[in-house]
Amino acid sequence: MNRWLVCASVLLLAGGCGTMQIDEFAGNTPRFVLEDYFAGSTRATGLFEDRFGRVQRQFVVDISGAWDGRTLTLTEDFVYDDGETEERIWIIEKTAEARYTGTTANAVGTADGRTGGNAFHWKYDFNLAVGDGTWKVHFDDWMFLQPNGTLLNKATITRWGFKLGTVFLSFERAEP
C-alpha cells in the first residue's frame, strides 16, 4: 500500500512540474505584440494531430486583422484539405499591458491571454463540431514569434482533462 501512495505522489508531482508559464519567456526576443503582428493580412498553414500522433486534418487560414487602439478584430477564413470552409471572427480586447480577452461565436465564455517576450499564452473553452454533434473542449494555446517573423503556434485540445490532440500552425505576415 505504501508503494502505491509513493508512486501516485511522484506522478502527481511530476505532472505539475511540466507546465510552462508565460513569465519564462519575458526576456526573449523579438518581442511579440499581438495587435501589431495581426493588424493587416496574415496567412497560417496548419494541421490537427490526434492524441495517437496521426495527422487527421490539414488547413490554410487567411486572416484579416483590424486594430482600433483597444480592440483587435480577426476574421479567419479556413480552407480544409477536404474542401470544407469555415469563417471565425475573434474580437480581442487589450485589457492591460500584455493582457487580452477574446470572444468568438463558438467560444464558451471569454478567452484569456498574456504575452511575455516572444510568447503569447491563450486559454479558452470552445464548442467544437465533431461528427453530427458538438463537444465542449479546452484549448491551451501557445504562440512563439521567431526572429524571421514566423509565428509558431501549438494548441493542445483537451476534454474532461484528457488530451484529444494538438493543432500546429505556422503564421506568416502577408506582403502589404
N, C-alpha and C positions, 0 to 999 in steps of 0.2 A: 504494500500500500504506500509506503514512504517513497519508493522509487517512482511510482506513478505520479505522486504530488510533485516531486522534484522535476520530473520530465515535463509535466504540464506547466510548472512555473517557468522553466527555462524557455519553453516555446512561447509563452505569453510575453516574457521579457524580450525575447529576440524579435518577435513580431512588432513590438512597439518601438524598437530602435531603428527600423529601416525607413521611417517616414521622413521625406525631405521637408525642409522649412524654407520659406522664401528668403529669410534673413541670411541663409547660407550663401546667397548669390549677390549680396549687397555691393560688393566691390568689383563685380565682374563687368567687363565692357564688351561690346558697346552697350550703353545704357538703353534699355527698352522703354519707350514711351508709347503706350498703346494707341493713343489718339493720333500721334504723329505717324506711326507706322501704317495704320489702317485708313488714314484720310486719303481719298483718291481710289485708285484701282489696284487690286491685288489678285493674284491667282494662286490657288493651292491645288496640289496633287496629293491624293491620299488613298489609304486603304484601311479596311477593317479586318483585323485578325482575331479569330475566335480564341477561346481560352485554351484550345489544344494546339495553337500555333499555326492554324490553317487560314490562309487568306480567303475570306468569304466574299468580299466586295471591294471594288476599286472605283475611284471617282475623281472628278475635277470640279473645283468650285471657283467661280468668278465672283469677286467681292467688290462692291462699290461702297465706299465709306464717306460719310459726311460728318464733320466736326463743327459744332456751333459755339465752342468755347466752354461748354459744360456737358453736352450730350453727344455721343458718337452713335450714329445710326449706320448699321452694317446690313446691306442687302446681299445675301448669299444665294447664288444660283448654282445648284448642284446638278451635275450630269453624271449618272452612274454608268458602269460598264455594260449594264443590261439595257441601257437606253432610257431608264426612268429618270425623270427630272423632279426637282424639288426646290422651292424657294423658302428661305428662312430669313426673317428680319429681326435683328437684335437691336434693342435700344439700351445703350450702355451709358450710365451716368458716372461722372467722376465725382466722388463724394468727399474726397480729401486727397492730399498729396499721396500718390501711389496706391490709392484705393478706389475700387469701382464696384458698382452693382449693375445688374443687367436683367432684362426680361426678353422673352420671345414667346411666340404663341404656344409652343409645346412645353415650355419650362414650367415646373411646378414651383411656384413661389419665385424668389429672387436669387439670381446667381451672385456670388460674392467673389471678388478677385483683388489681388495685390500684386504690384510689381516690386522688384528688387534687383538692382543691377541690370543684367541682361535677361532676366526671367520674369514670367507672369504666371501666377497660380490662380486657377479659376475653378470653383466647385459649384455644382448645381444638380438638381433633380430634374428629370426630363421624362415626358410621356413619349416613349419610343414605339413606333408602329412595328409590330412583329407578327408576320402572317396576317390573319384576319383580326387580330386584337391589338391591344396596346399594353405595354409594360411600363411601370414606373421604375426608372433606373437612375443611378447616380453617376455623374461624370466627375472625375478628378483629373483636371486638365492642366498640363504644364507646357509653356512655350519658352523657347530659348532663342534669342537673337544672336546670330553668328556674325563675325567680323565682315563677311562678304555681303551682308544684307539679307541672307536667307533666314527665315524664321522657322525653326523646327518645333513641332507640336506632338506631344504624346498624351492621349487621353485614355485613362483606364475607366472602363464601364463596369459597374457592379449592380447587383440586385440582391437584396436581403443580405448584403455583406459578402456575397460570392462573386468572383470575377467572371464576367461574361466574355470580355475581350478587350482589345486595345485598338484605338484609332491612331494612326500615324499620318501626319501631314507635313508637307514642306511648302511654305509660302514664299512667293517672290513678288516684289513690287512691280507693277506694270510700268512700262515706259510712258512718260507723260505725252 
